[in-house]
Amino acid sequence: MSIARPTRRTLTAGVALAAALALAGCSSDNPLETPSDETSDGGSETIVIGSQAYYSNEIVAEIYAQALEAAGHSVERQFSIGQRDAYMPEIESGAIDLFPEYTGNLLEFLDPETTATSPEDVFAALQEVLPEGLTALDYAEASDQDTYTVLSSFAEENGLVTIGDLAGVEGELVIGAAPEFEERPYGPAAAAEVYGVELTFSATGPTTLDSLLAGEIQVADIYSADPAFDTGEIVALEDPENLILSSNIVPIASSDIAEEIAEVIDPISAALTAEALVGLNVQSTVEQVSTPEIATSWLEENGLL
């Protein structure tokens, strides 16, 4: 996934070249000839769709792309660009027209002092701080966010449903996560304050899931879209007090095309559940299905293609 990201200059040059080629292609004696950057039914100019250098994000971007193409739009893919500091300038400049984002993570990027955590509050706050010229379309139930996760067997043995239920478990509880999790607003100290749960922190990093499965820790910070949830061996505890920042998948679009594409993109968000996203990620990482195939199958299964 160490793909060299296109710079803003590269994307801008690409757009300029595409425009030049389009004009050259239209140089004919027929003044009524359809420009090459329009769809055959007279649709709008090419929609540039971007994605992070992250397989799950790229799958959602490909779903957007195929749905828009099926609706008659011309689409250009600019996938695997990198992380937020790399692609946000391209979105703000208009070089990228549509991007699958995550509500909470994007909100924190734009407003580090935010206190919103619930899906509704985060989305409302995000709409307030989005740069001019950008629109957030409907967000999906599916998210890719931190969780307090335990073994399914451990949850059953101790009657665990919510994070707060951990307060009733006897003995020491160790939570494993990346080192920075300890200082996060939804880390162990916050769990103690909000839910009365005392947790000992262990910086397990990339071995967090393995440590949980091996019984070396009792609680783990596992991202909600991790393919491991498909196995049934682990379960994310519910968070009724919204301790954890909600990060639902949300399409960020250029405002000048947002209304036009909403009728295609909003139904995708409505169908994209948490379970569905895990399933898509399993196909990619476990079954090794290609991203275009995954997108096509999901769209067809949901009657969107």
Beta strands, then each sheet from edge to edge (+ up, - down):
strand 1: 47-50
strand 2: 75-78
strand 3: 98-102
strand 4: 134-136
strand 5: 149-151
strand 6: 174-177
strand 7: 200-203
strand 8: 219-220
strand 9: 234-236
strand 10: 249-254
sheet 1: 1+ 2+
sheet 2: 3+ 10- 4+
sheet 3: 5+ 9-
sheet 4: 7+ 6+ 8+
end
